[in-house]
Amino acid sequence: MLKALILPVLMLLQPGPVTMTGIDYIAGTDSLKVTVRLDYDLFLRDYQQTVNDDIDLKVLRNYDPFPADMANNYINSKIAIIINRKHLIGKLLKTRVKDNDITLSILYRQPQKIKSITVRNNILTGLFSDVENMVIIKINKLEKGIMFTQENNEVTFNLR
């Protein structure tokens, strides 16, 4: 509960753009659920400038809802999850836009027991040098919060 209150306050106090990503192992399954939250206007700009610069920003703003295949492409180009040295591809479950924030829920299926996980987060790093991407990982007994930046955008954990 305390984390739920602290994180939004931290987001407001940060000088540059901030995103939030949660990576949760779903016990009893072979799945990771990933939730990404960021400013909707920044999401559109990042998509247009770093994923598909052939599409006009005005066109992107007129999508309601934002196309699932495009959102899925964005997430898979910006976040990498590597389990036991195997790069996983996420599947978008849903998007929600509220109060000018977009929340993306993605499912990743891993083929076996997790021995190591590498996470790379490049959301907004092509737009801002001072971006901070907060990532919280919860897998079995591992619970870590990491602040990714443009220079520090990858971390690996061994879970053996």
C-alpha positions as CSV (number, residue, x, y, z in Angstrom):
1,M,0.0,0.0,0.0
2,L,2.8,2.4,0.9
3,K,4.5,1.8,-2.5
4,A,1.2,2.7,-4.2
5,L,1.3,6.1,-2.5
6,I,5.0,6.8,-2.8
7,L,5.5,6.1,-6.5
8,P,3.0,8.8,-7.8
9,V,4.5,11.3,-5.4
10,L,8.0,10.5,-6.7
11,M,6.8,10.8,-10.3
12,L,5.6,14.4,-9.5
13,L,8.9,15.4,-7.9
14,Q,11.2,14.2,-10.7
15,P,12.6,16.9,-12.9
16,G,12.5,15.0,-16.2
17,P,10.1,12.5,-17.7
18,V,9.4,9.4,-15.6
19,T,7.8,6.1,-16.6
20,M,6.7,3.2,-14.4
21,T,7.0,-0.5,-15.3
22,G,6.1,-3.4,-13.1
23,I,7.2,-6.9,-13.9
24,D,5.4,-9.6,-12.0
25,Y,5.7,-13.4,-12.2
26,I,2.3,-15.0,-12.0
27,A,2.8,-17.9,-9.6
28,G,1.7,-21.3,-11.0
29,T,1.9,-20.2,-14.6
30,D,4.6,-19.8,-17.2
31,S,3.9,-16.0,-17.4
32,L,5.2,-12.6,-16.6
33,K,2.7,-9.7,-16.5
34,V,4.2,-6.4,-17.3
35,T,2.5,-3.1,-16.8
36,V,3.8,0.1,-18.2
37,R,2.6,3.6,-17.4
38,L,3.7,6.9,-19.0
39,D,2.4,10.2,-20.2
40,Y,0.2,9.7,-23.2
41,D,1.5,12.7,-25.2
42,L,5.1,11.5,-24.6
43,F,4.1,8.0,-25.6
44,L,2.8,9.3,-28.9
45,R,5.9,11.5,-29.6
46,D,8.2,8.6,-28.7
47,Y,6.2,6.3,-31.0
48,Q,6.3,8.8,-33.9
49,Q,9.9,9.8,-33.5
50,T,11.6,6.5,-32.7
51,V,9.3,3.7,-33.9
52,N,7.5,5.0,-37.0
53,D,8.5,8.4,-38.3
54,D,6.4,8.0,-41.4
55,I,3.2,8.6,-39.5
56,D,2.1,12.1,-38.6
57,L,1.7,12.9,-34.9
58,K,-1.7,14.4,-35.7
59,V,-2.8,11.0,-37.1
60,L,-1.6,9.3,-33.9
61,R,-3.5,11.7,-31.7
62,N,-6.7,11.0,-33.6
63,Y,-6.6,7.2,-32.8
64,D,-9.2,6.3,-30.2
65,P,-8.4,3.8,-29.0
66,F,-4.7,3.5,-29.9
67,P,-4.3,0.5,-32.2
68,A,-3.3,-2.6,-30.3
69,D,-0.8,-3.8,-33.0
70,M,1.0,-0.5,-32.9
71,A,1.1,-0.4,-29.1
72,N,2.4,-4.0,-29.1
73,N,5.1,-3.0,-31.6
74,Y,6.1,-0.1,-29.4
75,I,6.5,-2.2,-26.3
76,N,8.5,-4.9,-28.0
77,S,10.8,-2.3,-29.5
78,K,11.3,-0.4,-26.2
79,I,11.4,-3.2,-23.5
80,A,13.4,-6.3,-23.7
81,I,12.9,-9.2,-21.3
82,I,15.4,-12.0,-21.6
83,I,14.9,-15.1,-19.5
84,N,17.8,-17.6,-19.3
85,R,19.3,-15.9,-22.3
86,K,16.2,-16.2,-24.4
87,H,14.6,-13.0,-25.7
88,L,10.8,-13.1,-25.0
89,I,8.2,-11.3,-27.1
90,G,5.3,-9.7,-25.3
91,K,1.7,-9.8,-26.2
92,L,-0.4,-6.7,-25.4
93,L,-3.4,-7.6,-23.3
94,K,-5.0,-4.1,-22.9
95,T,-4.4,-0.4,-23.0
96,R,-6.1,2.3,-20.9
97,V,-5.8,6.0,-21.2
98,K,-6.8,8.0,-18.2
99,D,-5.8,11.5,-17.0
100,N,-3.4,11.8,-19.9
101,D,-1.5,8.7,-18.9
102,I,-1.5,5.5,-20.9
103,T,-1.2,2.1,-19.1
104,L,-0.2,-0.9,-21.2
105,S,-0.6,-4.4,-19.9
106,I,1.6,-7.0,-21.6
107,L,1.9,-10.8,-21.1
108,Y,5.3,-12.6,-21.6
109,R,5.4,-16.4,-21.6
110,Q,8.7,-18.0,-20.5
111,P,9.5,-21.6,-21.5
112,Q,11.1,-22.8,-18.3
113,K,12.0,-22.0,-14.7
114,I,13.6,-18.6,-14.4
115,K,17.3,-18.9,-13.6
116,S,18.2,-15.4,-14.9
117,I,16.4,-12.3,-16.1
118,T,17.7,-9.4,-18.1
119,V,15.6,-6.3,-18.5
120,R,16.3,-3.5,-20.9
121,N,14.1,-0.4,-20.9
122,N,14.5,2.3,-23.6
123,I,11.1,4.1,-23.2
124,L,11.5,7.8,-24.1
125,T,15.4,7.5,-24.2
126,G,15.4,8.6,-27.8
127,L,13.6,11.8,-26.8
128,F,15.1,12.9,-23.5
129,S,18.5,12.6,-22.0
130,D,17.1,13.0,-18.5
131,V,14.4,10.4,-18.7
132,E,14.0,8.0,-15.7
133,N,12.3,4.7,-16.2
134,M,11.4,3.1,-12.8
135,V,11.1,-0.7,-13.0
136,I,9.9,-2.9,-10.2
137,I,10.6,-6.6,-10.6
138,K,8.8,-9.2,-8.5
139,I,9.8,-12.8,-9.3
140,N,9.6,-15.4,-6.6
141,K,11.7,-14.0,-3.7
142,L,13.3,-11.3,-5.8
143,E,11.7,-7.8,-5.4
144,K,13.8,-5.0,-6.7
145,G,13.2,-1.4,-7.8
146,I,15.6,-0.1,-10.5
147,M,15.8,3.4,-12.0
148,F,16.8,3.1,-15.6
149,T,18.3,6.1,-17.4
150,Q,19.4,6.8,-21.0
151,E,23.0,5.7,-20.0
152,N,21.9,2.9,-17.6
153,N,19.1,1.0,-19.4
154,E,19.8,-2.7,-18.6
155,V,20.1,-5.0,-15.6
156,T,20.6,-8.7,-15.1
157,F,19.6,-10.8,-12.1
158,N,20.6,-14.4,-11.4
159,L,17.9,-16.2,-9.5
160,R,19.7,-19.5,-8.8
